[in-house]
C-alpha cells in the first residue's frame, strides 16, 4: 500500500504508527495511515486484518 521511499513500517511492525497519514479526521478522532492502520486519538488502532490494538494511554477517572 505504501509508495514512500524508504517504505513506511508495515501494519505488522511494532512502529506501525510511524507510517504517513493519508487521511486525517481530527474532528472524528481518527487517521488512516498509508500502511492501512486506522489510528485513533486515544492511541487505539484498527489493523487492516480487523485486529484491534487497545489504547496504551491511561484514562483519568473522575473522583
DRENPA-866475 format. One record per residue (C-alpha): residue number from 1; residue in three letters; z, y, x. Coordinates in steps of 0.2 Angstrom, whole numbers, plus 5000, padded with zeros to 4 digits. Each point is the difference from the previous one (the first is absolute). Layout:
// residues N
NODE   num   residu      w      v      u
NODE   NUM      ALA      Z      Y      X
...
END
This chain:
// residues 63
NODE   num   residu      w      v      u
NODE     1      UNK   5000   5000   5000
NODE     2      UNK   5005   5012   5014
NODE     3      UNK   4985   5008   5009
NODE     4      UNK   5010   5011   5012
NODE     5      UNK   4999   4998   5019
NODE     6      UNK   5011   4993   5006
NODE     7      UNK   5004   4990   4984
NODE     8      UNK   5016   5004   4990
NODE     9      UNK   5013   4986   4999
NODE    10      UNK   4996   4987   4987
NODE    11      UNK   5010   4997   4985
NODE    12      UNK   5008   4985   5008
NODE    13      UNK   5006   5010   5015
NODE    14      UNK   5018   5006   5002
NODE    15      UNK   4994   5018   5002
NODE    16      UNK   4988   5000   4985
NODE    17      UNK   5007   5017   4994
NODE    18      UNK   4991   5008   5015
NODE    19      UNK   4983   4997   4992
NODE    20      UNK   4990   5016   4994
NODE    21      UNK   5003   5005   4982
NODE    22      UNK   4984   5000   4990
NODE    23      UNK   5007   5006   4984
NODE    24      UNK   5016   5009   4997
NODE    25      UNK   5009   5004   4984
NODE    26      UNK   5017   5008   5004
NODE    27      UNK   5002   5005   4982
NODE    28      UNK   5000   4982   4996
NODE    29      UNK   5009   4994   5015
NODE    30      UNK   4988   4989   5009
NODE    31      UNK   4986   5000   5013
NODE    32      UNK   4986   4987   5003
NODE    33      UNK   4998   4996   5019
NODE    34      UNK   4983   4995   5007
NODE    35      UNK   5007   4982   5003
NODE    36      UNK   5002   4998   4981
NODE    37      UNK   5019   5003   5000
NODE    38      UNK   5007   5010   4986
NODE    39      UNK   5015   5010   5008
NODE    40      UNK   5013   5007   4988
NODE    41      UNK   5010   5016   5003
NODE    42      UNK   5016   4989   4999
NODE    43      UNK   4993   4990   5015
NODE    44      UNK   4996   4985   4990
NODE    45      UNK   4982   4992   5002
NODE    46      UNK   4988   4990   4990
NODE    47      UNK   4989   4989   5012
NODE    48      UNK   4982   4996   4995
NODE    49      UNK   5004   4982   4997
NODE    50      UNK   5013   5006   4986
NODE    51      UNK   5016   4997   5011
NODE    52      UNK   5013   5014   4998
NODE    53      UNK   5010   5007   5014
NODE    54      UNK   5017   5007   4994
NODE    55      UNK   5004   5018   5004
NODE    56      UNK   5010   5001   5017
NODE    57      UNK   5009   5016   4997
NODE    58      UNK   5017   5000   4991
NODE    59      UNK   5002   5009   4984
NODE    60      UNK   5014   5012   4997
NODE    61      UNK   5011   4995   4985
NODE    62      UNK   5008   5013   4989
NODE    63      UNK   5019   4999   5000
END
